[in-house]
């Protein structure tokens, strides 16, 4: 039971970490695009 609980505990933070990383990457991508557009004009 300990291992099962541990597995569930580890799954949740990992999913949240992946989501957070994807969100940050998205934000960086948008910021970079906006910056490049401003630079081109």
C-alpha positions in Angstrom: 0.0 0.0 0.0 2.9 2.3 0.7 4.2 1.9 -2.8 0.8 2.4 -4.3 0.3 5.7 -2.4 3.8 6.8 -3.2 3.2 6.2 -6.9 0.0 8.3 -6.8 1.8 11.1 -4.9 4.6 11.1 -7.5 2.2 11.2 -10.4 0.4 14.4 -9.4 3.5 16.7 -9.0 4.9 15.3 -12.2 1.8 16.2 -14.2 1.7 19.6 -12.6 5.3 20.1 -13.4 4.8 19.2 -17.1 1.7 21.5 -17.2 3.7 24.4 -15.7 6.6 23.8 -18.1 4.3 23.8 -21.1 2.6 27.0 -19.8 6.0 28.7 -19.4 7.2 27.6 -22.8 3.9 28.9 -24.3 4.4 32.3 -22.6 8.0 32.5 -23.6 7.0 31.7 -27.2 4.4 34.4 -27.2 6.8 36.9 -25.7 9.5 36.1 -28.2 7.1 36.5 -31.1 5.8 39.8 -29.9 9.4 41.0 -29.3 10.4 40.0 -32.8 7.4 41.7 -34.4 8.2 44.9 -32.5 11.8 44.6 -33.6 10.9 44.1 -37.2 8.7 47.2 -37.2 
